[in-house]
Amino acid sequence: MDHGKHDWSWWKSEVITKWDNNSWRFKMENAFENSIFNSEKDKPLTRFFKQKDRLSALHPDMADAMINVKILRKCGQELEHAIKIRCVEPCSTEDYINAMEDIITRTRIGKTWTKIPMKSNMVSKIPREDRRPARPVLNCHKC
């Protein structure tokens, strides 16, 4: 299938024809809504730009400030609050990403608590009868 050389407007219309349909929009909206930031798995830079690309594809006329607000809402309440405190409006995307990286590396905000399992060799294996306290030997001094 050879299309030859065409200008950008032709390619743009071809891409829109192929990908701009209801199922693609539904898939992109679900991907954005279901993506919740996890600081142990995701890197702030890649996640922020992936979400920004999804929103820009769905809503090309949306302002950057509104895109940033929507992305921050998907970070969790504590992390969102900490980022909003650090960034004074109006704030650029880079400022939000820098604040997010700084908060994640310096604090435990956004991280989940995990119980560290005890190793089996650390548990002392004392027989049951040895665990009882030793009874003192009583000597009778009357006899």
C-alpha positions in Angstrom: 0.0 0.0 0.0 1.9 3.0 -1.3 0.5 6.5 -0.6 3.4 8.4 -2.1 4.5 11.7 -0.7 1.8 13.9 0.8 1.9 17.0 3.0 1.2 16.9 6.7 -2.5 18.0 6.4 -3.2 14.9 4.3 -1.6 12.6 6.8 -3.4 14.4 9.7 -6.8 13.8 8.0 -5.9 10.2 7.4 -5.0 9.7 11.1 -8.2 11.4 12.2 -10.2 9.2 9.9 -8.7 6.0 11.2 -8.4 6.7 14.9 -11.0 9.4 15.7 -14.0 7.1 16.4 -16.2 6.4 19.4 -14.4 3.1 20.5 -11.0 4.8 20.4 -12.3 7.7 22.5 -13.9 5.3 25.0 -10.7 3.4 25.3 -8.7 6.6 25.9 -11.1 7.9 28.5 -11.1 4.5 30.3 -7.3 4.5 30.2 -7.2 7.9 31.8 -9.8 7.3 34.4 -8.4 3.9 35.5 -4.8 5.1 35.7 -4.1 6.0 39.3 -0.6 7.1 40.3 1.4 4.7 42.3 4.8 6.1 43.4 6.4 2.7 43.8 5.6 1.6 40.2 5.3 4.8 38.1 7.9 7.6 37.5 6.3 11.0 37.8 7.7 12.3 34.5 6.5 9.4 32.3 3.2 9.2 34.0 2.4 12.9 33.8 3.2 13.1 30.1 1.3 9.9 29.3 -1.8 11.3 31.0 -1.2 14.7 29.3 -1.0 13.0 25.9 -4.2 11.1 26.6 -6.1 14.2 27.6 -4.7 16.3 24.7 -5.8 13.6 22.2 -9.3 13.5 23.7 -9.7 17.3 24.2 -7.3 19.1 21.9 -8.7 22.6 22.8 -8.3 22.1 26.6 -5.9 24.6 28.3 -2.7 23.3 29.9 -3.8 24.5 33.3 -7.0 22.4 33.1 -5.0 19.4 31.9 -2.7 19.8 34.9 -5.6 20.0 37.3 -7.2 16.8 35.9 -3.9 14.9 36.2 -3.3 16.1 39.7 -6.7 14.8 40.8 -5.6 11.3 39.8 -2.6 11.4 42.1 -4.5 10.8 45.4 -5.6 13.4 47.9 -2.4 13.7 50.0 -0.1 13.9 47.1 -2.4 16.3 45.2 -2.6 18.6 48.3 1.2 18.6 48.8 1.8 19.5 45.2 -0.8 22.3 45.2 0.9 23.8 48.3 4.3 23.8 46.7 3.2 25.2 43.3 1.7 28.7 43.3 -0.8 29.3 40.5 -0.2 29.8 37.6 2.2 26.9 37.3 3.7 25.1 34.4 3.8 21.4 33.7 7.5 21.3 34.6 6.9 22.9 38.0 4.3 20.3 38.8 6.6 17.4 37.7 9.5 18.8 39.8 7.3 19.3 42.8 5.9 15.7 42.4 9.4 14.2 42.1 10.6 16.2 45.1 7.7 15.2 47.3 8.0 11.5 46.4 11.7 11.3 47.0 11.8 13.3 50.2 8.6 12.1 51.9 6.5 9.0 52.3 3.4 10.7 50.8 1.9 8.6 48.1 3.6 5.4 49.3 1.8 2.5 50.7 2.8 0.7 53.9 3.9 -2.9 53.4 4.5 -5.4 56.2 8.0 -6.8 56.1 7.7 -10.6 56.7 9.8 -12.1 59.4 12.4 -14.6 58.2 11.8 -18.1 59.6 15.4 -18.4 60.8 14.9 -15.4 63.1 12.2 -17.1 65.1 13.7 -19.0 67.9 12.7 -22.7 68.0 12.7 -23.5 71.7 10.9 -26.7 72.8 7.7 -26.2 74.6 8.9 -27.5 78.0 12.0 -25.3 77.9 9.9 -22.2 77.5 8.4 -22.4 81.0 10.3 -20.6 83.6 12.4 -22.8 85.8 10.9 -23.5 89.2 13.2 -22.8 92.1 14.3 -25.8 94.1 13.0 -25.5 97.6 15.1 -27.1 100.4 13.4 -27.9 103.7 15.4 -26.6 106.6 13.2 -28.1 109.3 14.1 -31.7 108.8 
